[in-house]
Amino acid sequence: MLTIYGRTNSINVRKVLWAAAEMDLAYERLDYGRGFTPTDTPEFLAVSRFGVVPVIDDGGFVLRESNTIVRYLATRHGRDDLYPSEIHRRFTVEAWMDWASTDLGGAVRDVFWGVQLKHPDFTDPARIALGAANWGKQMRRLDHHLATAGPYLMGSTFTIADIPVGLAVNRWFATPFEKPDLAAVQAYYDRLAERPGYKQHGRNGTP
Ligand SMILES: N[C@@H](CCC(=O)N[C@@H](CS)C(=O)NCC(=O)O)C(=O)O
């Protein structure tokens, strides 16, 4: 039995839930994380010392890190279509997933924490404006790629690379701030919304 630890409003947990939906996996989910069952308790720390979600337990094998969990599930269930074993395609998927967590993920932070979460450490308008410019720069890169090599990140087929990036795209559209029109990103957002897993765990009204 697969157990997923994590609240459904966490972007990292949503990657795992969307991946599980793409693979039609059965699982039990436990509501851990901020606002739900705390992760800093001895009980949760006995499962994962890092005290963050998501974590999975797959028949006794415990794994953390959302992107790694997504790759593990695709490998475990033999989904070469979602996570190609051909070396060049595989490492291009890896590059997109790394970009989603580093350059893109880092650029999202100032606007999301300032505008959406209204966190007291992120109220400086200059910081938010710089964050919006940085996020826009990364999204223009994505727009160019989708316009020239889409319609998905890996071309004609959906892969797990689209999962972290698709969630960041949802956050882009669902966070209220002034943003440039990016036609290819908008078309990608609409294309992903044809997928039940994205409708449930991605484009579901939660940024
Ligand atoms: N690099 C980790 C980050 C995990 C992480 O920071 N998770 C957040 C939720 S998105 C968390 O557990 N926050 C504390 C909480 O919800 O209690 C991953 O991708 O899984």
The ligand as an SDF file (V2000), in Angstrom:
LIG
                    3D

 20 19  0  0  0  0  0  0  0  0999 V2000
   12.3490   20.1500   -1.2050 N   0  0  0  0  0  0  0  0  0  0  0  0
   11.1910   19.6390   -0.5270 C   0  0  0  0  0  0  0  0  0  0  0  0
   10.4710   20.8060    0.1450 C   0  0  0  0  0  0  0  0  0  0  0  0
    9.4060   20.3010    1.0930 C   0  0  0  0  0  0  0  0  0  0  0  0
    8.7120   21.4590    1.8040 C   0  0  0  0  0  0  0  0  0  0  0  0
    9.3170   22.5290    2.0610 O   0  0  0  0  0  0  0  0  0  0  0  0
    7.4480   21.2360    2.1230 N   0  0  0  0  0  0  0  0  0  0  0  0
    6.6560   22.2570    2.7930 C   0  0  0  0  0  0  0  0  0  0  0  0
    5.2700   22.3110    2.1570 C   0  0  0  0  0  0  0  0  0  0  0  0
    5.3340   22.8380    0.4500 S   0  0  0  0  0  0  0  0  0  0  0  0
    6.4550   21.8690    4.2350 C   0  0  0  0  0  0  0  0  0  0  0  0
    6.4940   20.7190    4.6060 O   0  0  0  0  0  0  0  0  0  0  0  0
    6.2190   22.8850    5.0720 N   0  0  0  0  0  0  0  0  0  0  0  0
    5.9360   22.6720    6.4710 C   0  0  0  0  0  0  0  0  0  0  0  0
    4.5360   22.2520    6.7590 C   0  0  0  0  0  0  0  0  0  0  0  0
    3.6570   22.2560    5.8880 O   0  0  0  0  0  0  0  0  0  0  0  0
    4.3050   21.9290    7.9250 O   0  0  0  0  0  0  0  0  0  0  0  0
   10.2860   18.9150   -1.5410 C   0  0  0  0  0  0  0  0  0  0  0  0
   10.3080   19.2810   -2.7160 O   0  0  0  0  0  0  0  0  0  0  0  0
    9.5970   17.9710   -1.1480 O   0  0  0  0  0  0  0  0  0  0  0  0
  1  2  1  0
  2  3  1  0
  2 18  1  0
  3  4  1  0
  4  5  1  0
  5  6  2  0
  5  7  1  0
  7  8  1  0
  8  9  1  0
  8 11  1  0
  9 10  1  0
 11 12  2  0
 11 13  1  0
 13 14  1  0
 14 15  1  0
 15 16  2  0
 15 17  1  0
 18 19  2  0
 18 20  1  0
M  END
$$$$
